[in-house]
Amino acid sequence: MPLLSVDSLDFSVGHRALLNKVQLTVESGERIALIGRNGMGKSTFLKILAGQARADAGEVRLAPGSRIAYLQQDPPLDDRASVYQTIASPLGPIESLLTGYHHCINRVAAGDEAALTELARWQHEIDAVDGWSIAQRMDEILSRLELDPDASLADLSGGAKRRVLLGQALIQNPDVLLLDEPTNHLDIGRIEWLEALVREFRGAVIFITHDRSFLKRLATRILELDRGELTSWPGDYDNYLRRREERDHAESIQNAEFDKFLAEEEVWIRQGVKARRTRNEGRVRRLEALRAERAQRVAQQGNISLSLGQANVSGKIVFEGEHLTHRYGEQTILHDFSLKILRGDRIGLVGPNGVGKSTLIRLTLGQITPDQGRVRLGTQLNIAYFDQHRAELRPDWTALENLCEGGDRLMVRGHNTHGIGYLQQFLFTPDRARTKVEALSGGERNRLLLAKLFAEPANLLVLDEPTNDLDLETLEVLEQALLDLDGTLLVVSHDRAFLDQITTSLLVFEGEGRVREVIGGYEDWLALRDHASAPAPAPAPKLSVKPATNAAPPPPRASASSPRAELSFKEKHELARLPDDIARQEAVVEQLNAEVNRPDFYQRPTPETTALLARLTDESERLEQLIERWSILEARAEGSA
């Protein structure tokens, strides 16, 4: 017997059908990804499955004795409550017993002797309802989620609140787990932990996500919700993409043939008097049916249109920071960190939440100054900045007013344009364009920010978590627009697939002020991290070779393990840029070598010489990484030619 079954489910908003005679059966052990464009009704479908919304018609059946738990995207929370109270809240009467017992334990630990008598009463009441197994489960969840049970929700970050909501779902010990965008506000480490948890879950999981890495690693089946129809695709996400392309091609051919036949029938019905006198009434009725079918066909929602105007070319050096140190209170965000960003660099910033990624962005933009060190911004910079907190949007203004600064027209790359026409490129209907921001969905707010961002030409694009709430198709369009960018890109993101597509190097924040520079995308960083954690072979003698300025890269080294797959579009871009990157890096190493070889170098203060030698080591390692990366890509390019 299936864990969950859905029979002929209907749900409409106004005249628009979000669910049309939907059928579904879910078995234990399945991990099902629910995908579709923003606004197609995915979250509504999960709410109906969870019993938090009612369908217009149809039935949802849960296997007898089974439980269902639902992680919503942005549910209302009582900020006055503690973490412990919030997680225990779905437990009903036992919640007050566990919460009271927990508070009493804290009082005893603080030395309140009067609480000992009260503690015995709480223990007796929990015994009476056999609640100790649930109390133990609470402790396990709090430990695994690394949450302080006594913390107030008002003091938590977005990522911590997301973990609290996940704990709230898990405490119910469900058989069916519904997850709506579970990776939102989570850093990469937490996302990988969540992947392991979902993979080990023994019941059934249905999840909505924009994170393609999360989707590919977990989904055993794909459900696509499109124009009211729910289609099941067995297998993983890559198999779905292949079969969807075949389906869309067949659908376009079928629609074209239908429209051609309808047009021919319309010509026939409009013939002269003689034809109308002798026309076949059955053919007339068939034409009426064709018209009705054409009227009922719902056109697929279009793709967002993104193109970034090209600004003047910036200076060669976009940003240079030397020996940067910055702290917030007792926390060291950066420690003696040096960075040079050159025109054309595409850099991703990754690391846990709160470790300093946004701080480095603000230093780069000149919004703050470091506690120590020197910062120099480049020349002729036209900066476009995407704020993850959407602080640039006024909630009491409409989307149109936010775009046009209170009016209805704006300049788009030098042309005076009406805001509604421009917003239609970002899938806003005229009605939604006139809707206040506070009533827009998360995906719509993100698209509005992208509209503002892409209206002006820029040669330095700074994106702080741009992928939140975007559907998969919009993500792909955004990636292509960024690949076409002829400028410099800095992006903070926890979306691993997104980073792999658009970045050529990463700044990995490791905590306590340490930042490591890595050539390549996130998969390259994983390979480097795994290699570093593996047992090291015996070191071979190392020759000291001084690189020559503007020397040509060495020939590619053959490797039995080097993949021979054709280069992706992003890798071709990267390969074309690498010789220039190598030349620039060689110049940096050459300059540092010249400084170290000066006769008076070791007569300088020890901290200065130590810092310079350390930088020479780091820059030399970066040069080796660049050359290694060039060798791998060049070998793959030749192998697939």
Sequence and secondary structure as in RCSB ss.txt:
>XXXX:A:sequence
MPLLSVDSLDFSVGHRALLNKVQLTVESGERIALIGRNGMGKSTFLKILAGQARADAGEVRLAPGSRIAYLQQDP
PLDDRASVYQTIASPLGPIESLLTGYHHCINRVAAGDEAALTELARWQHEIDAVDGWSIAQRMDEILSRLELDPD
ASLADLSGGAKRRVLLGQALIQNPDVLLLDEPTNHLDIGRIEWLEALVREFRGAVIFITHDRSFLKRLATRILEL
DRGELTSWPGDYDNYLRRREERDHAESIQNAEFDKFLAEEEVWIRQGVKARRTRNEGRVRRLEALRAERAQRVAQ
QGNISLSLGQANVSGKIVFEGEHLTHRYGEQTILHDFSLKILRGDRIGLVGPNGVGKSTLIRLTLGQITPDQGRV
RLGTQLNIAYFDQHRAELRPDWTALENLCEGGDRLMVRGHNTHGIGYLQQFLFTPDRARTKVEALSGGERNRLLL
AKLFAEPANLLVLDEPTNDLDLETLEVLEQALLDLDGTLLVVSHDRAFLDQITTSLLVFEGEGRVREVIGGYEDW
LALRDHASAPAPAPAPKLSVKPATNAAPPPPRASASSPRAELSFKEKHELARLPDDIARQEAVVEQLNAEVNRPD
FYQRPTPETTALLARLTDESERLEQLIERWSILEARAEGSA
>XXXX:A:secstr
  SEEEEEEEEEETTEEEEEEEEEEE TT EEEEE  TTSSHHHHHHHHTTSS  SEEEEEE TT  EEEE SS 
   TTSBHHHHHHGGGTHHHHHHHHHHHHHHHHHTT TTHHHHHHHHHHHHHHTT HHHHHHHHHHHHHTT  TT
 BGGG  HHHHHHHHHHHHHTT  SEEEEESTTTT  HHHHHHHHHHHHH SSEEEEE S HHHHHHH SEEEEE
ETTEEEEEES HHHHHHHHHHHHHHHHHHHHHHHHHHHHHHHHHT  HHHHHT  HHHHHHHHHHHHHHHH    
         B     SEEEEEEEEEEEETTEEEEEEEEEEEETT EEEEE STTSSHHHHHHHHTTSS  SEEEE
EE SS  EEEE TT TTS TTSBHHHHHTTTSSEEEETTEEEEHHHHHHTTT  HHHHTSBGGGS HHHHHHHHH
HHHHHS BSEEEEESTTTT  HHHHHHHHHHHHT  SEEEEE   HHHHHHH SEEEEEEETTEEEEEES HHHH
HHHHHHHHS              TT         TT       HHHHHHHHHHHHHHHHHHHHHHHHHHHHTSTT
GGGS HHHHHHHHHHHHHHHHHHHHHHHHHHHHHHHHHHH 
